[in-house]
Amino acid sequence: MVKIQESEFKKRIEIIQLKMEKENLDALMVYGDEYRKENLRYVCNFWPIFERGALFIPKKGEPIYAGAPEGENYVKEMGVWSDVRNIADFACVSVPEEIHFPLVTLSSLGETIEETLKGGKNLGIIGMSDIPAILLRKIESVKTDMFLTDASGLIYGMRLIKEQAEIACLREAGRQACEGYKRLMEYAVPGNTERLAAAAGESAARMAGAEAINFTIFCSEARTNTMIGRDTDKVIEDGDMIMACLAVQYEGYTASAAYPFVAGRASDRQQRFLSVLFKASDTQLNYLREGEVMGGMVKAVRNIFKREGLDKYDIYPPLHGIGLAEAESPYPNEKTSSCFKAGMTVNSDISLFGHCVGSNRIEEGFVITKEGWESLTPYVRELCAKGI
């Protein structure tokens, strides 16, 4: 089983602490919750279920994990740091009643921050924009002479180039996503409902070893005229355009699989539309190597759509990074001058929205290498290479 080892998390903290020294930060708070979990997972291997949490990192020494009382045993089982504390302010249940935890030992948010600062004044926060306003105000009130800094750059640069263990986790997530998408396609046939097909895909991915399904997109025929959408109880009919995507998480890392297809018989217009997506996908592959300018890739994909007279349906960037989040840096546009680097992991999003035959997209994962690309989702790559 592929995992990120405890030694790797310790190495990450050591690098972060060196960066803190250079940035004159006395302490660092890495925030996370169920929705925005990736930074927290990166530093402690823990992702909340419905509570909030934070890793408090001093300039020297081991970090402190602070979370909500419900997750104490969960974080001790899953996390890599031994100092685990419960803070009532991190509970994430929105009710008017005050919730009591009679068997839980609670720590103070203020005391935890002061202990981490060790007399210093400069607290960096990663995930500041994700913290609820009421919680951020409590953090700000801990010390009148404390300075808060958005320190997200400390981690984003580290997350941009993946370690070999991270790539291995993404490769496994990609395999699971492909297993799920294969089953989804088997069930996305005339007579079945969208919900049945989506459920079949999710079930197969979970049975293949996925720890979570980050999201499922499933729309058929007229319902594809959207950028994203959930499955319904609509019955799939012969000739329906299918737009689907499975985002599958394994050991914190997420891979997406999306291949555009038609249930039953495809019309000539549908085939022509889909062929343009495959042509754009083939073109993109030529740019996925170290040293290629990212903006050049975006222009090349969009030029395909322009030549085919479909550029007015091109409203979405054709690629983004992938890793602990389903969409992360890099997120290039036509003006992006930076280059792809070996070790980056990216996800195509070749898409056209609002066309009369429906909307659709291709999503597949790649590792950037010096020579070119390696597929993280080989089943989707095989289908795209065959075309319609």
N, C-alpha and C positions, 0 to 999 in steps of 0.2 A: 504494500500500500504506500502510495506517495504522500509524504507529509513534509511540512516545513519544520525542521528540527529546532529544539530549544536553543541550541548553540547559535543558530541563525538569528533568532530574536535578540539574543544577548549582543551579537555583533551589530545589529541594527541600532540598539540603544547606545552602544559605544560610539558609533558614527554620529548619531544625533547629538550626543553630549559634546563631541568635538565641535560640531556645528554651533551648538549653543554657546560655547566659549567664544567662538569667532563673532557671533551676533550679540554678545554681551547680554545673554539671557541667563537669569539666575535659576529659572525653573520653566518647565514646559507642561502644558495640559493638553492631552490629546483626547478630544471629545468624540463620542459616538453614540448612536442609538439604533433602533431596529431599521430605520430607513437609511441613515448615513453611517454605515458600519465599517467602511473600508479602512480608514486611517487607524481606527482602534484595533481592528483585526491585524493590521500590519505590525503593530508594536507589542501586542500581547496575545494574539491568537484567539481572542474572545469576541463573539458577536452577540449583542443583547437580543432577547426575544421580544419584549415590549417595554423594557426599562431603558434608562439612560446610564451611561457609564463614562469614565475617563481614566486615563493613565497619567499620573502625575510623575514627571521625570525630573529629578534634581540634577544639578550640574555635575555632581559626583555621587556615586552610590546607586543602589537599586531603586527602581520605580515603586510607586504605590498604586494599586488598582482600587478605585472607588466606584461603587455601583449601588443599585437599589437592593433592599433587603431580600426580595424574592430570588435574586440571582446569585446569592452568596455561594451555595454549594455548586451551582452550575459553573461559575467562573473558577472555582477552585479545581473542579474536574477538568476544565478545558484550557484555562489560561496557563501562562508560563511563569508568573510572578507570585511569590509566596505571601507578600503583604497585601491582604484583601480587606477592604473596609466597606461598611454599609453607611450610606448617607441618605437621609430621608428626602433631601431635595432632588434626588435622582429618580424617585419613583415617577412612573409615567402613566398614571391612571387619572383621567380628568373627571373627578367627581367633587361635589360640594363638601362631602364629609371628609374629616381628617382621618386618615388610615393609621391604625396603631399596629405595631408589631411587638407584642409583649415578650416574645422569646428571642428577640434579636438585639444584639449590642450595636448601637448606633454611634457613628463618629461624626465629628463636626466638619462641615465643608471648609469653614474658615481656618480651623486648626490644621487640617490636612494641607491646605495651600501654604500656610505659614511654615509648617514643618518642611515642605518641599523647597520653599524659597530660602530657608536657612539664613534668615536675616537680610536677604536681598530684596530688591524692589521690582525687578523686571520679570514679568510673567508672560511668556509666549503662549499663544493658544492656537492649536491646529483644529480647524473645524468651527471657528468662531461664528461664521455665518449660519451654522446649523443649530446653534444653541438657542433655546427659547429665550425671549426677552426677559422674562421674570427670573430665570436662572442666571443669565448674564449680569443682571443688576445685583444679584446676591454675590456673585464673584467680584464684581467691581467694588462692593462695599466692604470687602474683607479688610483692606488696609487703605487708609486715606492717601498714603504716599506711594501706592503701588501703580506701576505702569503696565498696561496691557498692550500686547503686540500681536498682530495676526502673523503667525509664524508658519503658515501652511507651506511656504516654499521649502522649508527644511525637509519635508517628506516627499513632496511632489517630484522633486528632482531625483530622489532615491527610487521612487516607484516607477520612473519612466523606463529605466533599463532593468530588465528582469534577471534574477538569478536563475541558475539551472533548475533548482528545485521549484521555483515559481513556474517556469516554463513547463516542467513535468506535470504540475498540478493543472495548468491550463490545458495541456494536451489530454489529460484524463477527463477534464470537464468537457472538452470538445468531443471526445469519444462518447460520453454519456449523452450529450446533446444530439449527436448524430443517431444514436440508438433511439432516442425519443422521437426525433423528427421522422425517422424511417417508419415507426409505428403510427405516428400522426398521419402520414401520407396513406398508409394502408387503410385507415379508418375514414379519411376525408374523401368519401365516395358518395355518389348519389344515393339518397335514402337515409343516410346517417345525419345526425345533427352536428352542428359545429361543436357543441359542448362534448359530445361523445368523442370526436376526433381529437380535441384538445386534451381531454382526460386520458385518452390512450397514450398520447405522446408524453404527458407528464408522468404517468404511471411507469412507462418503459424507462424513462430517464432515471426515475427514482430507484427502480429495480436494478438498473445498471450501476448504481452506487452514488448517485447525486445526493448531496446533503440538503439541497433546497432547489426549488424552481424560482428564480428571481422574478420572472414574469413569463406569461404566454400571450402572444398575439394571435388571434384567429378571426378572420373575417371572410365572408364569401360573397361573390357577385357584387351587388350594389353597395354592400357594407364595406367593400374594400376601399371606397372613396374616402379614405381617412389616413392619417399618418400612423396612428396606432388604434387598437380597438380590442375589446375582449370578446370571447366566444359567447354565443347565445343559444337558444333552443331552436334557431332557424334550421330547417331541413335543407341539406345540400342537394342541389339539382344538377342534372346533366348539363355540362357546359359552364358551370359556375367557375369564375376566377377565384382562386384561393390565395389569400395573403396570410401567411402564418410565420411565427418566429418562436423559438424556444430559447430562453436564457437560463442556463443550468449552472449551478454553483457547486464546486467541490473544493473542500479545504479553504474556503474563502474566495477562490478564484472562479471567475464566470466566463463561460464561452457561449456564444450565440450561434444558432443554426437557423437559416431561412432560405428556402429555395422556392421560387415562384412557379406555380403550376395551375392547371385547370382540372377540375373533377370531371371525369368522363371525356367527351370529345371537345377538342379546342377548335374554335373557328379560325379562319384565315387571319382575321384582324387580331385575334388574341395571340396567335403564333407570331405575327409580325411584331407586335408590341413586346412580347417576351424575348424575341430574338435580339432586340436592341439592348435589353438589360444584360444578356449574355455577352454581347459584343463589348459593351462597356466594361464588364467584369474582366474579360480577356485582356483588354487594353490596360486596365489598372495593374494587372500582374507584372507588366513590363517595368513598372516603377517601384516595385516593392523590394528594394535592396539598399544596402548601406551606401550613402553618398548621393542618392537621388533627392532632388528638391521636392518637398511635399507639395508645394503649390503647383508644380509641373504635373504631378499626378492628378490633382483636382481639375486642372485645365484640360488634360487629355480626356478624362471621363466626360466632362461637360461638352467638349467638342463633338463627341460621339452623338450626344443628345441633340446638339444644334444641327449637325448634318442630317439627322433623321427628322428634323422638324418637331422635336419633342421637348425642346429646352424650356418651354413655359410650364412643363410639369416637373421640372427639376428644381426642387425647393429645399433640398436637404444635402449637407455635406456627404461625400461618398465614402468617408472612412473616419474612424476614430480609434483611439487607443482602447485596450481591454486588459483587464487584470483583476484586481480586487473589486473594481466597479465594472459594470457592463459597458459603461462609456466613461473613459477617462482620457487624459492627455496621452498622445497628441491629438488635437482636433483641428486639422488644417483646413484653410480655405485657399482660394486662388492666389492670394497675396503672401502666403506663408513662404518664407525664404529659407527656413531651417531644413535640414536634411534628415532622412531616415538614418537610424543608427542600428548596428547589430545588437540584438538583445531586446529591441522594442517588440512589443506584441500589439498587433492592431486587428481591427475588425472592419471588414468592408460593409458599407451600407449603400449599395448601388440601388437607387430607388427613383421611381416616377409616380407622382400622385395627382389624381384628378382626371385621368384619361377616360374617354368614353367606354373603353372596355374594362376599366377598373384600375386600381393602383396596385403596385407591387414592389418588392425589394428582394435583393440578395444580401444575405449576411453570412460571412464565413470568417474564421479566424486565421491569422498568419503570424509566424515568427519572422522578423527581419534578420537576415544574415548578410555576410559580406558578399556572398555569391548571388543571393536572391531571396526567395521566400520558402518557408516550410509550412505546410497546412496544419492547422489545429483541428480542422473539421473535415477530414478526408472524404466522408460520404457526400457532403454538400459540394466539395470540389469536384468529385467524380460526376455528380449530376449536372453541375454547371458546365463541365467540359463536354458532356454529351449534348447539352442544349435542351430543347423542348422534348 
